[in-house]
Amino acid sequence: MSYTAPVKVNTSVTFIAMKMRTTTFCMNISLDGYCDHTIGNPDEALMDYFTGTMDDVDLIFYGRVIYQMMFPYWEEVAKARSGTAAENRFAEKLISINRVVVSRTLDSADEQTQIIRSNPAEALQALKQQPGKKISVDSVSMLPELITAGLIDEFQLVIHPVIVGSGRRLLDAGSLQEKLNLQLADTIVFKSGCVAHHYVKR
């Protein structure tokens, strides 16, 4: 666990200020703001980018829909090495990371996955206080609640050069009570026309 220097207060009691884990939200979206996983066909460079985003992550916080979309598909790719070289690298990295999935209906999960039944914001807040690396949040349905609770520290949004006209919006109208101001930390432009933007909270 990472700590700052002790802070002395008037009561002569010394407190240790704990540095909380960073949470990062990563998602593909179209030019018109839809985030269905079928909007694009990532090339090798983009797959390697997604693999690289997990270098500093040791826990993924899923909603049920995306969890079931990712598993067991990528487990099978990693086991059989049935994808491209870049896909295999992504699969191997993904399945090595422990997972939490929030679901009221999921009956069971593998040994690397913990199921949480309710109160995702409360659960994520507790996880942020535990020792470890970054937590990657992978859920569109829980995003408004987690933003409102102040629990998302970074956004990594990959914009695909496509207009799809329908599907799941990243955020529905009225889902946030207040706007969230962000600061652009980095931008990567890929030959495919995709653009990855990395934002942090101000």
C-alpha positions as CSV (number, residue, x, y, z in Angstrom):
1,M,0.0,0.0,0.0
2,S,1.3,3.5,-0.8
3,Y,1.4,6.1,1.9
4,T,2.2,9.8,2.2
5,A,4.2,11.2,5.1
6,P,2.5,11.2,8.5
7,V,0.4,14.3,9.2
8,K,0.6,15.7,12.8
9,V,-2.4,17.4,14.2
10,N,-3.0,19.5,17.4
11,T,-4.1,16.5,19.4
12,S,-0.6,15.1,19.2
13,V,-2.0,12.0,17.5
14,T,-0.3,11.0,14.3
15,F,-2.5,9.9,11.3
16,I,-1.4,8.2,8.2
17,A,-3.0,9.5,5.0
18,M,-3.8,6.6,2.7
19,K,-3.6,7.0,-1.0
20,M,-6.6,5.5,-2.6
21,R,-6.4,3.3,-5.7
22,T,-7.2,5.0,-9.0
23,T,-10.2,3.9,-11.0
24,T,-10.2,4.1,-14.8
25,F,-13.1,3.7,-17.2
26,C,-12.2,2.5,-20.8
27,M,-14.7,2.2,-23.6
28,N,-15.1,2.1,-27.4
29,I,-17.6,4.7,-28.7
30,S,-18.8,5.8,-32.2
31,L,-18.6,9.3,-33.4
32,D,-22.3,9.8,-32.5
33,G,-21.8,8.5,-28.9
34,Y,-22.8,4.9,-29.0
35,C,-20.8,2.2,-27.3
36,D,-21.9,-1.2,-28.6
37,H,-18.9,-3.6,-28.8
38,T,-19.7,-4.3,-32.5
39,I,-19.1,-0.8,-33.7
40,G,-15.6,-1.4,-34.8
41,N,-13.1,-4.1,-35.8
42,P,-9.9,-3.3,-33.8
43,D,-6.6,-3.8,-35.7
44,E,-3.4,-5.0,-34.1
45,A,-2.3,-1.5,-33.0
46,L,-5.6,-0.9,-31.2
47,M,-5.6,-4.4,-29.6
48,D,-2.1,-3.7,-28.3
49,Y,-3.3,-0.3,-26.9
50,F,-6.1,-2.1,-25.0
51,T,-3.6,-4.6,-23.7
52,G,-1.3,-1.8,-22.6
53,T,-4.1,-0.1,-20.6
54,M,-4.1,-3.1,-18.3
55,D,-0.4,-2.9,-17.4
56,D,-1.2,-0.9,-14.3
57,V,-4.5,-2.7,-13.5
58,D,-4.9,-5.6,-11.0
59,L,-8.7,-5.6,-10.7
60,I,-11.6,-5.2,-13.2
61,F,-15.0,-4.1,-11.9
62,Y,-17.7,-5.4,-14.3
63,G,-21.4,-5.2,-14.8
64,R,-23.0,-8.5,-15.7
65,V,-23.7,-7.7,-19.4
66,I,-20.1,-6.9,-20.3
67,Y,-18.7,-9.6,-18.0
68,Q,-20.7,-12.2,-19.8
69,M,-19.7,-10.8,-23.2
70,M,-16.0,-11.0,-22.2
71,F,-16.0,-14.4,-20.4
72,P,-15.7,-17.2,-21.3
73,Y,-14.9,-15.9,-24.8
74,W,-11.4,-14.4,-24.1
75,E,-10.6,-17.3,-21.7
76,E,-11.1,-19.7,-24.7
77,V,-9.0,-17.5,-27.0
78,A,-6.2,-17.5,-24.4
79,K,-6.4,-21.2,-23.9
80,A,-6.5,-22.2,-27.6
81,R,-4.5,-19.2,-28.8
82,S,-7.1,-19.0,-31.5
83,G,-6.9,-15.2,-32.2
84,T,-4.4,-13.1,-34.0
85,A,-1.1,-12.5,-32.2
86,A,-2.5,-9.2,-30.8
87,E,-5.7,-10.8,-29.7
88,N,-3.9,-13.6,-27.9
89,R,-1.8,-11.1,-26.0
90,F,-4.9,-9.2,-25.0
91,A,-6.6,-12.4,-23.9
92,E,-3.7,-13.6,-21.8
93,K,-3.4,-10.2,-20.1
94,L,-7.2,-10.0,-19.5
95,I,-7.7,-13.4,-17.9
96,S,-4.7,-12.9,-15.6
97,I,-6.5,-10.1,-13.8
98,N,-8.9,-10.6,-10.9
99,R,-12.5,-9.6,-11.4
100,V,-15.5,-8.3,-9.5
101,V,-18.9,-8.5,-11.2
102,V,-22.0,-6.8,-9.9
103,S,-25.1,-8.9,-10.6
104,R,-28.3,-9.9,-8.9
105,T,-28.9,-12.8,-11.3
106,L,-25.5,-14.4,-12.0
107,D,-25.5,-17.8,-10.3
108,S,-21.7,-18.5,-10.3
109,A,-18.4,-17.4,-11.6
110,D,-14.8,-18.7,-11.9
111,E,-12.4,-18.6,-9.0
112,Q,-10.8,-15.3,-10.1
113,T,-14.2,-13.5,-10.0
114,Q,-16.1,-12.3,-7.0
115,I,-19.9,-11.6,-7.3
116,I,-21.4,-8.6,-5.6
117,R,-25.1,-8.5,-5.4
118,S,-25.9,-4.8,-4.6
119,N,-24.6,-1.4,-3.8
120,P,-21.9,-1.1,-6.5
121,A,-20.8,2.4,-5.4
122,E,-20.3,1.3,-1.9
123,A,-18.4,-1.8,-3.0
124,L,-16.2,0.2,-5.4
125,Q,-15.4,2.7,-2.6
126,A,-14.3,-0.1,-0.4
127,L,-12.1,-1.6,-3.1
128,K,-10.5,1.8,-3.7
129,Q,-9.3,1.8,-0.1
130,Q,-7.6,-1.6,-0.4
131,P,-4.0,-2.0,-1.4
132,G,-3.3,-2.6,-5.1
133,K,-2.9,-1.1,-8.5
134,K,-5.6,0.6,-10.6
135,I,-9.2,-0.7,-10.8
136,S,-10.6,-0.8,-14.3
137,V,-14.4,-0.1,-14.4
138,D,-16.2,-1.9,-17.3
139,S,-19.9,-1.1,-17.0
140,V,-22.1,1.3,-18.9
141,S,-25.2,0.7,-16.8
142,M,-23.4,1.6,-13.6
143,L,-21.5,4.6,-15.0
144,P,-23.9,7.4,-14.0
145,E,-24.1,6.1,-10.4
146,L,-20.3,5.8,-10.1
147,I,-19.6,9.2,-11.6
148,T,-22.2,10.8,-9.3
149,A,-20.4,9.1,-6.3
150,G,-17.1,10.6,-7.5
151,L,-15.6,7.1,-8.0
152,I,-14.2,7.4,-11.6
153,D,-10.8,9.0,-11.7
154,E,-9.8,8.5,-15.4
155,F,-11.6,8.0,-18.7
156,Q,-9.9,6.3,-21.7
157,L,-12.3,6.7,-24.6
158,V,-11.5,5.3,-28.0
159,I,-13.5,7.1,-30.7
160,H,-14.1,5.0,-33.8
161,P,-14.6,6.6,-37.2
162,V,-18.1,5.4,-37.7
163,I,-21.6,6.8,-37.2
164,V,-24.1,4.0,-36.2
165,G,-27.3,5.9,-35.4
166,S,-28.6,3.5,-32.8
167,G,-27.5,1.4,-29.8
168,R,-26.5,1.9,-26.2
169,R,-25.4,5.5,-25.4
170,L,-22.4,6.0,-23.1
171,L,-24.7,8.2,-21.0
172,D,-28.4,8.8,-21.4
173,A,-29.9,12.3,-21.2
174,G,-30.5,13.3,-17.6
175,S,-28.5,10.5,-16.1
176,L,-26.1,13.0,-14.4
177,Q,-27.2,15.7,-12.0
178,E,-24.1,17.8,-12.6
179,K,-21.6,17.9,-15.4
180,L,-18.1,16.4,-14.9
181,N,-15.2,18.5,-15.9
182,L,-12.2,16.6,-17.2
183,Q,-8.7,17.4,-18.3
184,L,-7.1,15.9,-21.4
185,A,-4.0,14.0,-20.4
186,D,-3.1,12.3,-23.7
187,T,-4.3,11.5,-27.2
188,I,-3.2,8.7,-29.6
189,V,-4.2,8.7,-33.2
190,F,-4.2,5.3,-35.0
191,K,-3.7,4.6,-38.7
192,S,-7.2,3.1,-38.7
193,G,-8.7,6.5,-37.9
194,C,-9.5,5.6,-34.3
195,V,-8.5,8.2,-31.7
196,A,-7.8,7.3,-28.0
197,H,-8.4,10.1,-25.6
198,H,-7.2,9.8,-22.0
199,Y,-8.9,12.2,-19.5
200,V,-8.5,12.7,-15.8
201,K,-10.7,14.5,-13.3
202,R,-9.8,18.1,-12.6
